[in-house]
Amino acid sequence: MILKINKSVTYSLVLLGAITLSCSDDDPIPLRDPSTTVGQEVAIDWAATADSIQDATYNTYLGSEGTFVTDNLGNSTFQYWPNAHALHILVDGYVRTGNGAYLPKMKALLRGIKTKHGGSYSNVFNDDMLWLGNSSMRAFNATNDSEYLDVAKLLWDDILLSYSDVFGGGIAWKKDTPNSKNAVSNGPAIILAMRLYDATGEETYLTWAKDLYAWEKANLVDPENGEVWDNIHLEDGQPVVQKNWVFTYNMGTWIGAGLRLYNETGDQGYLNDAVKSTRTTLTSPNLTNEGVLKSEGQGDGGLFKGILVRYFTEMILEDDISEDDRQDFLDFLIFNAETFYKKGLSHPGMLSSPDWRNTPGDRTDLTTQLSGVMLVEAAARLEAEGLTE
């Protein structure tokens, strides 16, 4: 499905009934192809857009030691976890293009994170290490460079130190908070364990993935609709689940975890769980507003949607889902991508808004920018698969 840039379009998604999503009639001035007559509709070239937003991100946010700064207005503070995701987008660009110019950028960033973090990859935040472990594994898979695998193994061993029987299992959010166990420290751990299993064949990683999945499903996933609750913690000595905090990135890692375990084991339950959560993403007011993934602000929240998009795209490409589900998921993601392109992305600056339905302000955090890159790269991947036509 290719949607046009210069007309109001009504999108219909068939899911849990019919939902109609409409663009307003006051869209920005349409882009025109100068080589043709005025008024001809122009389809979005997602690969070219991905090249542009990658270049803009690198040129705008590059700081010292190959790492990236906090925002586009001169805040040069180093932050570990957004830089881990910056490695993800460099891998995205390399996998899509095969352009060797990405390789030294990837290696400089990996080593720069260690340098900027005091000479160590170890972090009190387990999720920070998990994000880097996962992006390092993707870099390893793309390059076969063992340095990335070694970093991922080191991080995995460090993370496991925060596993305990508190609340029956699971990995703590931080090394110093054993009584708070979060989706963000367990969903990505399942994915990292599966990536390490695929790379090494060592059964212990698969065993860990199954164990952590069972724990997260029992403690942090709504059995009715597959929404992922943020954490379980102690209040007045009693365990309390934070059910009022439902964030897009936790949905994404849960979907990615289920897909990997399904593809390895063939257990249909894993796929059913992932599909349930993906369907819910399309309609839940906790996640979506009028068919567009909701704004979760800047700062940490700016990166949440991009993480969901990464694993949502994997679901679209999963062979064993129904064609009805695939079309619903595809329509949703493309609608988000085109809404972002027309309304949430500055032209020609290629800076992202945290609200994909509105233009960005003066400040765009690195986190927010990375989500935009991830969305455009996802659309380019679907375009390459022939799914956007």
N, C-alpha and C positions, 0 to 999 in steps of 0.2 A: 504494500500500500504506500503510494507516494501522495502526500498531501501538499497542496499548493500554498505558496507564500502570500498571495495577494487577494485572497477571497475569504469571507467568513465561511466556516465549514461546520457542519453538524456531525458529530461523531457518535455512533451508537455502539454501545458495548452490550453484549448479551451475557449477563452474569447475575445470577440471583434475581432474574427479572430484567426488564429493559431499562437502561440508564442512558439518557441523552445529555451530551456535553456540548456546549456551543461556545464558539469564540464570539466576542462582541464585534459590532460593526465599526468600532473605532480603533482598529488595528493600526500599527505604525505604517508610515508610508511604505508601500511595497517596494521590494528590490526589483530592478529591471535589468534585463540582459541587454547591454548596449549594442550588441551585434544584431539585434532584431528590432522589429517595430515596437513602439511603445505599447505597453499593456499586455504583452505576452507573459503567460505564467511561467515561473521558473522553479523547478524542483530543487530542493536542497541537496547539495553534494556533500554528503557527510564525511567522506574521506578528506576532502579539501578543508572542510571546516575543522576536522580533527587536527590536521597539520597546523592550521592557523592558531587554534586555541593552545596547542602544545607549545608553539613558538612564543606566543604571548606570555604564557605562564612561565616558561623558562627565563625569558628576558626580563620579566617584571619582578619575579620573586627570588631569583638566584642571589644567594648571599655568599658567605665564606665557606671554604672547605667543601665545596660542592653541595652544600645544604641550602635550604630555602627559608626565607624570612617570614615573619608573621603576617604582614599585610602589604598592600601596594603603596602605603603612605610613609614608609621609612621605618616602621617598627622592625628592627633587626633581631628581635628576641628569637632564639632557637627554641623550637618545640619538637620534642621527639616524635610524637605519634603522627602529626601531619607529615613529617618528613618520611616516615615509614610508608605513608600512602603516596607521597610523591614518587617513591620508587615504583609503586604499582603503575602510575600513569606513564612513567618512562618505559616500563615493560610493555604496557599497552601499545605505545607508539612503536616500539621495536618489533613486536610481534605482528602488528598490522603492516608495517612498511618494509621490514628487513633492513632498514637504514642503519649502518654501522655507527653513525654519529651518536646514536643513543647509548652505545656500550660504555664509552668512557664516562658519560654522565651518570650512568647507573652505578659504576664502580666507585666513582668519586663520592657519590651520595652515600653509599653503604659505609665507606670508610669515614666519611665526614661525620656521620651520625655518631660514631664511636668517639671521634676526636672531640666533637662539640659537647658530648655527654661525659666529659672528664676521663676519656680513655677507656670507657667500658660500655658494653651493650646492656649490662644489667640495669634494671630499673625497678623502683618500688611498685610501679603500676604494672601489673601483669598484662593488662590489655595492650599497653604500649609495646611490650615485647612481643605479644602475639601478632600485632599488626605488622611488625618488622619481620617476624618469622615467616608469616604468610607471603609478604611481598618478596622476601629473599628466596623462598621456594619457587615462586613464579619466575624470578630472575634465573634461578638454577635451571628450571625446566626449559627456559628460552635459550640459555647459553651453554649449558652443561659445564659451567664454571664452578668448581667444587668449593670455592670460597663462600659462595652464597649458601650452599648446603651446610657447610661447617657452622656458619653463623646461626642458621635455623636450628641446628641440633643443640648448639650452646644455649640458645634462648629457651628451647623446649625443656631442657634439663633444669634450667633456672625456674621456669614457671611451675614445674611439678613440685617444687618445694612448698608451694602454697596450697597443695591438695591436702584435705583433712576430712575427718568424719563429722565435722560440724555440719549440721543439717543433713547428715547422711551421705556426704560426699561433695564433690564439686571443688572448683578452684576459687580462692578468694580474689576479690577485686584488686586488693593491694596486699603486699607482703605483711604490712602492719595492721591489717583489719581482718583477722581470721573469722570474725562473726558477721561479715558482709560478703555474700557470694552473689555474683552478678551474671546476667546473661552475657555481658561483654567480655567476661573472663572465662567463659565456657563455650559459647558458640564458636568463636574463632579458634579455641583450642581443639575442638573436634576437627575443624577444617585443617588446621596445621598437622594434627596427628595423621589425618588421611593423606595429606601431601607427603609427609615423611614416610608413611607406609608405602605409598606408590613408588617413591624414589629408592627405598632401601629394601623393601620386602620383609622388614622385621615385624613379626606378628604383634610385638608389644604395643606398637603404635595403633594397630587396629583394635586391640583390646581396650586401650585407653579411650579411643574414639567412641566405642560402643558404651563404655561405662559412663563417660561424661554426657553422652546423648541421653541415656536413660535417666540420669540424674536431672538434667535440665528439663526434659519432658515432664518428669514427675513434679518438679518444683516451680518452674517458671513459665510454663506454656498453658494457656487457656485451652482446656480440652474441647470446648464448644466451637471455638472459631480459629484457634491456632495463633491468636495474638501472644506475643512474648512479653512477659512482665519483666521489669528491669532488674529486680534483685530480691533476695530474701536476707533479712537482717534481724538482729535482736532489739526488741523494745521492752524495757522493764523485765528483762530476762526471758521474754517469750519470742518465738520466731514470727516475723511479720513479712508477708510478701507485698512488695511495692506494686500493686496491681494498677494503680492510677498513672503509672509511668510506662507508656508504650511508645517506643521509638523506632524509627524506620531501620536503623542499622542493626538492631537486634533481630528484627524480622529477616533481614538479609542474611545474616550469618546462620540463623536457624534453617532457612531454606537451603543455603549452600551445604550445611552439614548433612541434612537429610538426603540431598541429591548424591553426595559422595558415598554415603553409607549404602544407599540403594544400589548405586552402580557397582559397588564392590561386592555386596552380599546378595543382591537380588531380592531382598526382603521388601515386599510391596508396602509394608507399613511405613517404611522410611519415606517412600515416594508419596504415599497418601498424606503424611504429615506435611511435607513440603508443599504439596499442591493446595492443601487446606489453607495454609498460611499465605500462600501467594494469592489465592482467591480473595481472602479477607483483606489483603492490602489494597485491592481495587476499590473497596467500598467502605472500609472502616473510617469513621470521622476522626479517629485517633491518628490516622496515617495520611489521609487523602482529603482534599477539598475540591469539590467539583471536578473530579477526575485528574487533578494534578497533585503530586506528592506535596504535602504541606510544608510550609517554611518552618524550620526549627531554629531559626535565628542564625547568627554568625558564631564565632568562637567554636567550641567543640561541636555544637549542633550543626554548623555549616557543612560538616563532612558526612553527616548521618545518611542523607539521601543517596549520595554517591556510592556508599557501601552497599545499600540495598540494591541499587541499580546493577552493580556488578553481579550479584547472585541471582537477581531477577532475570537477567539476560541469560544466565546459564539455564534457568528453568524454561525459557522460551526455546532454547536449543536442545532441550532434553527429548530424546527420541520417543520415550514411552509415555508421554502425556497425550490426552485426546486432542484432536485437531480443533475442537471447539475451545478448549482451554488455551491452546497455543494462540489461536487468533485473538481471543480476549486479552491475553497477556501482551501480545504483540501490539494490538491497537492501543492499549494503555501506555506502553512505553514510548511508542512513536508519538502519541499525542503529547506526552510530557516533553519529549525531545523537541518537537516542533513548537510547542508553546514557549519553551525556554529559548529556542533560537530566535523567535520573533519578538519576545517580550522580556525575557530575563537575561539576555546576553547583549552587552554593549557592542556596537559596530562603529568604527573598526577596531576598537580597543580590545575586544574579546575578553572582557571581564564579566564575572558571573554575579548574579543576584542570589541571595538566599531564598527569595520568593520567585519561583520560576515564571510567575505571571506578571512580574513588575520589573522595571529597569533597575539596575544596581545604583546605589548611591556613590558617594565619593570614595568610601572605604570598602575594599573587598578583602576579607581575610583569606589567607592561604587555604584554610579549610573549605571555605565557600567556593573558591576557585577550583579546587580539586574535584568537588562534586560536579561542577559544570563540565570539566574535562572528562570525567568518568561517564557522564551521560552522553556526551558527543561521541566518545570512543565506543560506547555501547551501540549507538545508532550506526556508526560506521561498520561495526562488526556485523550487525544485522543486514546492512546494505551489502556487504561482501558476501553474505550467505544468500542473497537474493530475496530477502524477506521484506524489504521495504517497497517492493513494487507490486 
